[in-house]
Amino acid sequence: MISVASRSDRQPEAKRKPACWGVEDGFTLLELLVVLGIIALLATVAAPQVLQYLGKARTETAKAQISALSTSLELYALDNGSFPPQQVGLSALITAPAGVTTWRGPYLKRAEGLIDPWGRPYGYRFPGRRGQPDVFTLGRDNAVGGSGEDQDVAN
């Protein structure tokens, strides 16, 4: 004979748990360690890629800033008849050099534009290699040559 339980003996639908669930809910220490191990493995694979993109971004930022500095130097030369002398350097784009009466600057909005992405001032050489002024940075390693983030960037 089949016994039918009355409605009062049954749990409501919303409170029923699957049979595979134990009495205690939550995660075991082993489950947490496995998840942490997977996260650590993913981080070791992803971190070098993220750092590589960061290095490329700094180099590209340096190229864009050097281009902006070159344009500012050309505006300076239009107003003053010549590029700033080597001794004065790029600071002539922010403040008027002594004895220059035709200066109409500042030619840069902020002095932070004179600092490369690695925190060092951009190099300036006038006259440059092709007669125009050279604006450059030596990259992350601050040494001539290199590749990747260590490469030299110039106009």
N, C-alpha and C positions, 0 to 999 in steps of 0.2 A: 504494500500500500504506500502510496506517495503522500507524504505529509506536506501540507502547504502552511508555510509560516504566516502568521497574521501580520497585518500591516505594522503593528506596534513592535514586532520583533526585527523588522528590517531597518537598515540605516537609510536615511534619505539619500537620494542620488548624489547630491553635491558633497556629502561627507564621506562617501565610499572611497577607499584607496585601492589601487591595484594590488593584486596578491603578491607581486614581487617586492613591494615596499616593505621594509622592516618596520619595527615598532618605532625606532629612532630615526629621525630625518637628519640630514646634514652630510658633510663630506668627511672622509677619513683622512688621516695624516698622509697616507700613501697616495691617495688621489690628489691631494694638494701638492705633494712633492712632484708627481708626474706632470701636473699642469705647470708648475714653476720651471721644471726642466725643459718643457717644450718652449716656454716663453724665452728662457735663456738661450736656447738653440736658435730660435728665430732672431733674437737680438744680435747674436754673433755673426749671423749671415747678413743681416740688414745694415748693421752699423758701418762697415767699410763703404758700402754704397752711398750712404747718407753723407759720410765725411768726404767722399770723392766729389759729390755734387756741391758740397759747401766750398771746396777748393776751387772748383770751376766757377762758382758764383763770384768768389772774391776776385779771380783773374778777370772775369767779364766786367765786374764793377770797376776795376782799375782801368780797363780799356775805355769805358764810358767816361770816367772822370778825367782821364788824360785828354780825351777828345774835347770835353768841355773846357779844360784849361787851355788847350790850344786855341780854341775859339776866343776865349777871353784875352789871350795874349795878342791875337790879331786885332781885337777891338782896341786894346791898349796902344798898339802900334799905329792904328789909324788916327787916334787922338794925339799921340805924342811924337809921331814921326819915326819912331824906332821901338824896338822891343826893350824891355827892362835890361839893364846891364847885369852881368853875371853876379856882381857883388850884392846887388839889391835882391835879385831872384824873384820868385813868385809872390813874395809879400807885397810887391808893387801893385798887384791886382786888388789888394784889400785896402792898403793905405798909400797915400801919395808919397813918393820918394822926395827927399830933400832937393830943392832946386827945380822941380818939374812944375811949370806953371799951367800947362795945358791938360793936366790930369782931370778926367771927368768921371772917375770911378765912384764907388767901388765896382770893379768888373766881375766880382764874384759876390754872391749873396752872403755866404758864410765862410769864415776862416777854416772850418772843418773840411772844406773842399780841397785844401792844400795837403791833407793827410791821406795816405794810401790805406787800403783796407786792412793792412797789417799794423797800422798805428805809427808809421814813420812818414816824415815829410817827403813829398815827391821831389825827385832830383830835377835840377834845371841847369842847362848849359847853353850859353849864348856867346858866340855863334856856335850853332850846332854842326853836326856832320855835313848837312846839305845847305848850310847857310841860314836856315831857319832855326829857331830855338828848339832844343830837345827837351822834352818833358818825359820823365821815366821813373819807374820803380824797379827795384831788383827782385821783387817777389818775396815770398815767405822767408826764404833763407838769407836774404839781404846780401847775396853774393852774385857776381857776374855769371851769366849762363844759367843752366838748369832747365828743367822741364816740368810740366804739370803746374802745380801751384808755386813751384820754385822758379818758374821762368821769368825772365825780364820782360817788362811791358813798356813800350815807348811809342811815341807818335810817329 
